[in-house]
Amino acid sequence: MAKTRTIGNPLSWSAQSLGRTGTHLADMVGHVRSDRADTPPKVQQIGMQDIRDALRAGMDDFAVFRSDVMFLCLFYPVIGLALVWAAFNAALAPFVFPLMAGFALLGPVAAIGLYELSRRREMGAPASWGDAAHLFSAPSVGAMVLLGLVLLTLFLGWMGAAFVVYLATMGPEMPASASAFIGDVFGTGAGWMMMLIGIPVGAAFAAVVLAISIVSFPLLLDRNVGLPRAVATSWQVTRENPKTVAAWGLIIAVGLVLGSIPAFLGLILVMPVLGHATWHLYRRAVA
């Protein structure tokens, strides 16, 4: 006779959850460095048709998970508006654009739940925002956390670089207002010099993030590999498909810009489609 499963009281539930968390924490430390897949990932050639197919599949996933992913992505515009509000209220208007651009560097981390939804749908498993949360108990969560910290470090490095560029071109004084800063940027030689230097520097940071993360997070979700192999595979995809990866990066950049224009609310639609599409592009890039 099968036993009836019950939720249990809060104390027993908490104890069981802590026990499972401890087990996963013990496993994740070894998983960060180990490569335990039976066979190494095989990188394939991808082209613009693969990008179109991935975007089409991403939109299909979004149509299926619309209510779930909009719930998951609701915090994107909230975070974006909070960053801009903090910059304006701290009289740090020069850092509004770096904050907005740098926010995209953390996009691969923010989209992990979307990858999991696409993965579960592909497997025919239950898929909702609650099911997507199960990824935090996966053995690879330690590797994903560490990779997320790497991206956070790159974000902080970009913010530091943006500050140095501002000091070198515009000087140490902060503008009196946001409108005064915009006037200085487009109406002075120093402002144009800041853009001529800052935009390529930001693009370099974005290129590094794209190269090491284009398939890293999906691969860690999908296969039992360690972080070094996941990053190396992502780098190999970039090296063997430079034009396609560059085109994908441009699509992401344009999508995020368009999604950010109406008070970041467009990100509620743009982020899910790009996140789901990234999973499907990974499926085409890695056999």
Secondary structure, 3 states (H helix, E strand, C coil): CCCCCCCCCHHHHHHHHHHHHHHHHHHHHHHHHCCCCCCCCCECCCCHHHHHHHHHHHHHHHHHCHHHHHHHCCHHHHHHHHHHHHHHHCCCHHHHHHHHHHHHHHHHHHCHHHHHHHHHHHHCCCCCHHHHHHHHHCCCHHHHHHHHHHHHHHHHHHHHHHHHHHHHHHCCCCCCCHHHHHHHHHHCHHHHHHHHHHHHHHHHHHHHHHHHHCCHHHHHHHCCCCHHHHHHHHHHHHHHCHHHHHHHHHHHHHHHHHHHCCCCCCHHHHHHHHHHHHHHHHHHHEC
